[in-house]
Amino acid sequence: MSTRIIYLGFCLIIILNQHFGKTERRCRCLAGDSLCWPNASAWQIFNKSVDDRLVLPRPSAAVCTIAEFNLDECTQAATYWTNSMWRSYKLGAMQYYNWENTSCSISNPNSTCNQGSVPIIAVNATWPEHVQATIKYAATNNLRLVIKTTGHDMMGRSTTAGSLLLWLHYMKNITLIEKYSSCSTVNVSNAIRLDAGVQWDEVYKWLAKYNLTVIGGTCGSVGAAGGYLLGGGHSPLSRWKGMAVDQVLEYDVVTADGQRQTVSPCQNGELFWALSGGGGGTFAVVLSVVLRTFPTPHIIGSIQSVRALSELRYSRLIRDFVRLLPSLADAGWAGYLSLIDTNLTITFLWPQGNLDIANATFIKFMNDNTDLVFSSSLIAYAPSFYDAYMVAFPQCDPTGFNLLIGSRLIPETIVRNKPDDVSQIFYQMKGQSIKPSTLLVNLVAGGQVSNISNVNNSLNPAWRTALLHVFYGQVWSDSTSKDDQQLVAAQVANNVQLLDTLSNGSQFGSYMNEADPNEPNWQQRFFGSQAMYDRLKTIKDKVDPLGLFVCKNCVGSDDWTSDLNCPIISGSTTTSYSPTTSEKSTVDYQFRNVTELKLIIGGI
């Protein structure tokens, strides 16, 4: 072989490595692109490597359309359509339907059910090796990878058209660690290890056997070790012991290179800091997490449903209750207010509270408002958090509809010093049945969220100064036009911006897990400051240089086009993808039917 041929071959290798090497970000390969999408043989080999765990997601309404009609499954879907636990067990379902598919409807069997935003193929992972293999396969083939446990994400981060889905729902182990030790100085009794797919309802029930509890969410179908935790995790117990993320002792993760790693304050400390508040789907895939638990407190609960008979009286009701909030907070109460039409619903809990004082507080509130209609009023003692949880939050709020929300974290100083201004904004923002919309005011900050010491995490600092987490949400029907959906988005943004008028020119934070996907300045709103965001992004670039883990308004997503499928060219805000690898293939692929899907992945 001539020296010239050898030299040319060597040059070709260098060029190919430069173009396709692992140090270069490229547009993701999406389903339907024959130039890059793995062929049937490749999928079959991969399927064997994950113990035949490949599955085909479909939109949750597909079983009720003519082409895929199944009487039993359609009846079940119609019965449980708004049940969040049912949706969490459906591979292709998201909790909020606008992030799933609006082309097929549960109420219209004649509709054509395209794939929509539902990933085209998934791995139902049950072992860490399945997760490692999936991450390596996605990276090797430059596939768009999304990660899902229960589908609760309110910004649709766990689903994307034409992608490979890593489904962690069935990783369900729970382990009590009676004596946990780490970092030579950390010794904790009764820590708990939760696998990626464990849900809060399972955690609370399991811990109740040991008279223990943990700082977790009110919605039992939410995953305990996923985005809820990694984004911060507020709780009816957070004022008592801090945010959920404040309780993290250790993670077991798989990073973007497919390596399994233990992450704690003294082992991979930078990554521990970033994971703990920097958001899910960004830095690594969490296989399990170790959390502190606590001996369960007894709970005093107050559930009140109040209606005013006029708008003016309702405005006064909101004002009076906002004025009451600081004293309730000082006593130790936490909980949730719902404001719709002229109705106020109160669900408050007081860990280690006093029933006599609680009765005196709320009976006085009722006696001072005898012109209001109290349709229900309950003040009760529960011997454990689990008992209180089963009464106050027996099931998650209904899901299965189209929802857009926005949120703000309201500083404690504002609530204490300007209660009347706060209440006036709440009145203007109140939900309306006719839209329909809702305003939720959550007393879940302050207390130990503000006072907890020695924390080592990246939780949005706005949580540490807040008293209230407030969010406004609006829903719409499947038949709503695109123009009217844009109007809904504008109404959500405008209502949330009313809260900003309280800020005196400063910027309120927003909770990244319950926020507007169209939020401007999201880097500062979700992460606290540009400096905080920049630190997180530096760690992100270090542990995931190719951006394999990318999601809407997550750390590093501003380096990608709006569909998150292509890197933005340096120095330019224009998209860098071609119709062949992105737009065209995704649009075309939405019209393929199930038979074609099976052919593409080799009949799996």
N, C-alpha and C positions, 0 to 999 in steps of 0.2 A: 504494500500500500504506500503510495507516495506521501512525502512529507506535506505536500500542499493539501491533499485530501484530509490527512489527519488534522492539520491546522484548521481547515474549514469546518470539520466536524466539531472540534473543540470550541470554535467561535459560536457555532450553532447552539451547543449546550449552554454556553454562557448567556446567549441571547434569550433562550427559552427559560433559563433559570431566573433571569432578570424580569421577564414578562410574567411568568407563572409562579415565581418563587414565593415562599411563605412570608416574606417581609412586605409584600405589596397587597394593598387592599384593592379588591376588584368588585364589580357588580355581582351580586349574588345570582346563582343559577336557580331559576324558578321552574316549576313543573311545566311541562309542555315544550320546553326548549330542547329540541333534539340535538343541538350542538354541544350541550354540556350536561343535560339531565342524565343520570345513570341509567343504563339499559336494564332490561329485565333480568339478565344474568347477574349483574352487579347487585341488584336489589335482593335477589334470591340468596346470594352468598352472604350479604349483610344480614338478611333475615335469620339465617342459620347461626350467625355469630351472636345474635341476641335471643337465642332460644325460641325462634319463631314468634316473636312478640310484635311483628309488624301488623298494623291494623289500618283500616280505611275510615277516617272520620267523615261524617255527613252532617249537614245541618239538622237540628233537632226536629224540624217539621217535615223532613223528607219522607218519613214513614206514612204521612197522611196525604201525599200527592199521588196522582194516578200511576205514575211510572214506578213508584216504589211502595205502593200501598200495602200495609200490613195491619189487619184489623186489630189484633191484640196490642201491638206496639202503638198504633195510632190512638186507641182508646186510653192507653196508659199515658201517652203524651198529653192528650186533651185533659185528662184528670189532674195531672201533676205539672202542667205547663208553668205555673207560677211558683212551684215548690223548689226552693234553692237547693235542698239536699238531693232531690231527684236530678236536677240539672248538673250538680257536681259529679254525678256518676255517669253522665252521658259524654262520650268521647268528643263529639263535635259541638257540644252545647257551650255557649257562654251564658253567664247569668243575665246579661242585658242584651237583648236580641239585635240591637243595632250594630253590635260588634261581631255578629255571627252571619246573618243572611236575611235580607229583606225581600228576596225574590220569591220565596215560598212561604205560605202562611198556614198556620194550624187551622184557620177557619175557612180556607179556600183550597179544597182538594184539587181544583182544576189548575192551580198555579204550577209553573215550571220551576223546579227546584235546582237552581244553579249552585255551584260550590260556594259562591260568595267569598267571605273572608276566612272560611274554615280551611285549615291546612289540608293538603292533599293526601298526606300519608303520615302515620304516627308510630312511635314506639311506645308500647304499654310497658314501661320499665318497672320491674319489681326488685331488681338487684343492682348494687352499685356498678357492676360490670356492664349492665345494659346501658347505664348512663354514660360510662366512659366510652363504650363502643360507639354510641350515637354521636357524641361530641366529636370524636375522631373522624367518623364518617362524614359528618356535616362539614368539618373543616377541610378534609381532604378533597371533597367534591364541591367546595365553595357554595354549599346550600344555605338558604335562609332557614335558620333554626329558631323556633319559638318554644317556650317552656310553659307548661300549664299544670296546675294541680286541681283547682276547683272552678276556674273560670270567673272568679269574682272581680277581676280587674275592671275598674270603671273607666279606663282609657283604652281598653282593648289590646293591652300589651301582650296577651298570651295567645293571640291568634293572628294569622296573616295568610293571605291568598298565596297559593303556590309553594308553601313552605313545608318543612319537615317538623312535626310536633314531637317534643319529648314530654310524655305524659307521666307524671309522678304520682298519680292519685292512689295507686295500690301499694305504695310503700308505707306500711301501716304499723310498724313496730313501735311500742312504747316500753321504756325501761326505766325503772326507779334506781337511782344510784344513791345508796344510803350514805356513803362517804365519798364525796367527790373532791379530788385534789388536783390542783393545776398551778403552774408558775411558782411552785415551792412555797408560796405564801397564801394561796387561796384554798381554803378548806370549807366545804359547804355540805350541810346535811340535807339529804333527801332532794338532790337534784333530779331532774327528769330528762331523759333523752327521747326526743320525738323524731321519727322518720318524716321524710318530706311530705308524705300524703296524709298524715294524721290531721284530723279536723277538730276544732275547738270543742264541739259537742262530745267527741270521743275522749278528749283530754279531761274535761271536767268530770265526766262520769267515772273515768278510770281513777282519777285522783281522789274522788269522794270516798273510795274504799279505804283510803289511808288517812282520812280527815285532813287532806291537804288541798291547796288550790294554787293557781298560777295566774299571772296577769295576762289575760287574753281578751278576745273580742266578745261582743254580745251575740253575734251571728254564728250559730253552731256549725254551719256548713262551710265556713271559711277555713282555709288551710292554716295550720298553726306555725309552720316552718317556712312559709313562702313570702310573697310580697307583703302581706300584712305585717309580719315581724320585721322584715328587712327595711320597710319604709317607716318604722317607728312603732306602730301598734298602740292606739289608745284603747282604754278599757274602763268599765265602771269601777275598777279597782285601781286605776292608774294614779288617782289623787292620793291613794293610800300607800302605794309602794313604788310608784314611778311607771314609766312606759314599759310596754312589753320588751322592747329592745334593750332596756336598761337591765333586764334580767338574764341576758345571754352570757354564758360562761365559755362556750366552745361551739365551733362548727366543724362538721365533716363535709368537705366539698370536693367537687371536681372542677378544675380550672379549664380554661379554653384549650390547653395543650393535652387534655385528656387525663391529666395526672390527679390522683386522689391525694388530698392534703388535710391535715388537721390544722385548724385555725383558731388561735386563742390570743389573749393579750401578750403572751410571751413566745408564741410560735406563729410566724407569719403575722406579726402584730399590725403592720400597715393594712393588710387585707382584712383583718378582724375589724379594725376601725372603720374601713370603708363599707364592708358588708353591713355593719350595725347602724343603719340609718340612711345609707346611700342608695337604697332601693333594690328591688328584686330584678332578676333577669338581666343583670349588668356585669357583675364581677366574677361570678362563678355559679355553678349549680349546687345548691345546698342539698346534701343527702340526709343530714340529720342535724339537730341542734340540741345543745344541753342548756336547760334553763333552771334558774332558782325556783323553788316552790316555797310555800308558806303554810303554816298551820291555818286551816280555814277559819276566818272570823265569823261570828254571827253577824247577821245583816238585819238592819231595820229598813223596810221598804215602804215607799209611798207612791201609789199609782192614782193619779187624779185625771179625770176628763171633765173639762169645764167649757161651757159655752156662754158667750155674751149675747145679749138680745139686740145689740145695735153695734155699728162700727165704732161709734164714739166710745161706748162702754168697753169694747174690745181693746181699743187703744189704751185706755186707762188700766185694763187688766194686765196688758203686757208691761206697761210702765211700772206698775206696782210689783210685779214678779221680778223684773230686772233689778229693781231697787232691793229686793229681798235676797237676790243671788249671793252677794258678798257675805252676808251673815250665814247663809246656808253653807257656803264654801268654808267659812271659818269653823263651823261646827263639825265638818267632815263629810258632808253630803257630796254626792256625785250623781250624774245622770243626764237625762235627755228630755228636751222639750220639742214638741211638734206644733207648728203654728199653721193652721189651714182654715180659711174662711174666717169665722169668728170662734173657732175652737182652739183650745189649748190643752194638749195632752202632756202630762208630767209623769215621767218614770224615773224616780230617784232612789238611790241606795245609800245607806250609811253604814260602812263597815265598823263593827264594834260599837254601834250606836246605842242610844238610850230610848226605849219605847215611850216612856212618859214624856220626855222632851219632844220627841217626834210628834206625838199626839197633840201636845200643847201648841207646837209650831203650826201644824196644818189645820187644826181645829180653829185656831185664831184666824188663819187665812180664810177659812170657810165662813166664819162668823163675820168677818170684815167685808164679805162679798156675798151677802144673802140674796142680792138681786141677780146673781149669776146662776146658771143651771149646772149643777154638778151631777152629770149622768152616771158617774161611778166614782167611788172614793174608797181607797183601801190603804190602811196603814197597818203594817204587820211585822212580826218578828219571825225570822228564819234562822234555824240553828247553824246553817252553813251557807257558804256562797252558792253551792250547787243547788240547794233547796230554793234559794232566792232566784237564781238564774232560771230554774224551771218554771217559776211563776211569772217573772217579769219578762223573760225572753224565750217563751216556749218554742218559738220558731223564728227563723230569720224573716225580715221584711219580704213581702212578695217580690219575685223577680220574673224574668221572662218577657219583659216589655222593653221598649226603647227608652233610654234614659241618658240625659246629659246633665252634669252637675258642675258647680264651681264652689270653692270654699275659701275661707279666711280664718286665720288664728288671731283672735282678738286679745290684745294685751290686758292683763289684770288691772293695770293702772287706768285704762280707758273705762272699763266696766265700773270700777269703784268711783272714779272722779266724774264721769259723764253718763250716769245711768239713764237719764232722760233722753239724751241724744241717741244712745244705743237703742233704747226701746222704740224711738220714733223710726229709726232705720228698720228695725225688725218689723214694725207695723207695715211699712211701705213694701217690704219684701215678702210678707206672709204668703203662704201657698194659697192656691185657689182651685177648688174642685173643677171648675169649668175648663181649666187649661189642659190637663191637670198639672199642678205643681205643688211643691212642698218646701217649707223652711224648717230645718232642724238646727237647734241650738244645743250644743253638747257641753255640759259642765264636766269636762274630763281632764282639764289641765289645772295648773296651780298645785298647791299641796306638795307632795313628794316629787311631782314632775319638775317643779321648780327647785326644790330643796335637796334632792338626792345628791350625794357627794361621790367623788372618786369614779365618775363615769368615764368610760373610754370608748366613745362612739361618735358617729357623724350625724346624729339626729339633728334635724333642722333647729337651730338655736331659738327660733321663734316659739317653739314649744315651751322653752324654759321660762319665758316671760308671759305666756298666755294664760288666760283663765277659761276662755271659751273657744271651741272649734265650731264654726258655723258653716253650714252648707245649704245652698239653694239648688233644687233639682226640678227638672221639667221633663215630662214624658210626651210621646206622640204615638199615633197609630201607624200601623204598617202602610196604610194608604196615603199618608201624608206626603205631599209633593216635596221635591228637593228644595224648591224655593221656600216652602214653609218650614222645612227642617233648618234651613239657614236662619230663618226668622227666630226659631226656637233657640238656636245657638246665640244669636244676638241678645235675646231676652235674658238668657242665663248670664251672659257676660255683663250686661247692663245692671242686673240686679246685684250681682256680686260686687260690682264696682261701687255700689252705694255704700258698702261697708268701708271702702277706702276713704270716703269723705270724713271718717272719724279719725284718720291717722295723722292729721296736722302736717301733711307733706311727707311723712315717712312712709315706708312700704311694709304693709302687713305680710306675714308669711302665709303660705298655703300648704295644706297637707297633701303630699304627693299621691297618696293612695286614694284620696277622695277629692279630685280636682278636675278642672276644665282642661280637656286636651288642647284647647285653643288658647290656653293661658299665655299672655305675653310676659316676657321677662321670667320665664319659668325657672331658669337657672338660679335666680336670686330668690324667687318666691318659694321654691321647693327645698332649696339647700341652704338658704340663709344669707349668703353673700357670694360675691364673685370669687373671693379668696377661698372660701369653703369649697365652691364648685371646682375651682382650678386644682385644689389639692386632691379632690376625688378623681378628677380627670387624669391627673398625673399617675395615680395608682391604677386607674382603668387601663391606660396605655401600656403600663408595665406588665399587668397580668393578662391582658387580652389585646395584644398589639394589632391584630387583624380585625377587631371589632366583631367577633363571632356572635357575642351576646349584645344585641342592639334592640332597643324598644322605645316606644313613644315617650319623648321628653324624659329620657333616662340619661345618666351621665355618659357623655360621648356621642349621643344621638345627633347633636348639632354638627357632627362631621359627616353626616349622611343626608341624602336627598329626603324629601318629605315622605316618600313611601318606604324609606329606610332600606332600600335595596341596592343603592349605589353610593360610593363615597363621593363627596363633593370635591371637585378639583381645587387644589390649593389656590387661594386668592380669588376664587370665583364663587358666586352663589347660584350659578346655573347647574342644572342636573347634568350628570356625566354618563347616564345610561343610554343604551340604544334600544329602539323598539324590539329588536330581536331578543334581547335578554331580559326585558322587563315589561314594558307596557303591553306590547303586542301579545306576548306569550300568556300573560296573566288574563288579559281580556278574552283571548281565544279559549283559554282553558276553562273559564267559568261555564262554558256551554257544553262541556263534555259530560257524558252520562256515566253512571256507575260501571257499566260494562267496559267502557273505554278506560276508566281509571284502573280497573283490574288488569287490563292488557298492558298498560304502561308499566306497571310494577310486576309484571310477570304472573298475573293470575293469583296473587297472594290473597 
